[in-house]
Amino acid sequence: MAMAQMTEAFIEQMSDRDIKQMFDYLDNWYEDHKRDLEMKPLVVRAASVAMAEMTRRGIKCPSGDLN
């Protein structure tokens, strides 16, 4: 999945399991590539959209650098 696909509408269609996996992937990517100034804002935005949807669904967001 491309970063551009990680929109609110797309994430709303994902299963709880897929959203959790995507957030874990984004958190790992962020941890490994914090200094990539080009991609960092895209990752942070995608993670914030995922976190908002997780919160809306009552799913606890894991702790980490992205929240």
C-alpha positions in Angstrom: 0.0 0.0 0.0 1.3 3.4 -0.9 1.3 6.3 1.5 -1.1 8.2 -0.8 -3.7 5.4 -0.3 -3.7 5.9 3.5 -6.7 8.2 3.5 -9.5 8.5 6.0 -11.9 6.8 3.6 -9.5 3.9 2.9 -8.6 3.3 6.5 -12.3 3.3 7.5 -12.8 0.3 5.2 -10.0 -1.7 6.9 -10.6 -4.4 9.5 -9.5 -3.8 13.1 -6.7 -6.3 12.6 -5.4 -4.6 9.4 -5.4 -1.1 11.0 -3.4 -2.5 14.0 -0.9 -4.1 11.6 -0.6 -0.9 9.6 0.0 1.2 12.7 2.7 -1.3 13.9 4.3 -1.1 10.4 4.2 2.7 10.5 5.6 2.8 14.0 8.5 0.5 13.1 9.2 2.5 9.9 9.2 5.7 11.9 11.6 4.3 14.4 14.0 3.1 11.7 13.8 6.2 9.5 13.2 9.2 11.7 15.7 11.4 9.9 14.1 10.9 6.4 12.7 14.4 6.1 10.8 13.6 2.9 8.9 10.6 4.2 8.5 11.5 7.9 5.5 13.8 7.4 3.7 11.2 5.3 4.3 8.5 7.9 3.1 10.8 10.8 0.0 11.8 8.9 -0.9 8.2 8.0 -0.3 7.1 11.6 -2.5 10.0 12.9 -5.3 8.9 10.6 -4.9 5.3 11.8 -4.9 6.4 15.4 -8.0 8.5 14.9 -9.8 5.5 13.4 -8.6 3.2 16.1 -9.8 5.6 18.8 -13.2 6.0 17.0 -13.5 2.2 17.1 -12.5 1.9 20.8 -9.2 0.2 20.0 -6.4 1.1 22.3 -3.5 2.7 20.4 -0.1 1.1 21.3 2.5 3.3 22.9 5.4 4.4 20.9 7.1 7.4 19.2 4.1 8.1 17.0 1.6 8.8 19.8 
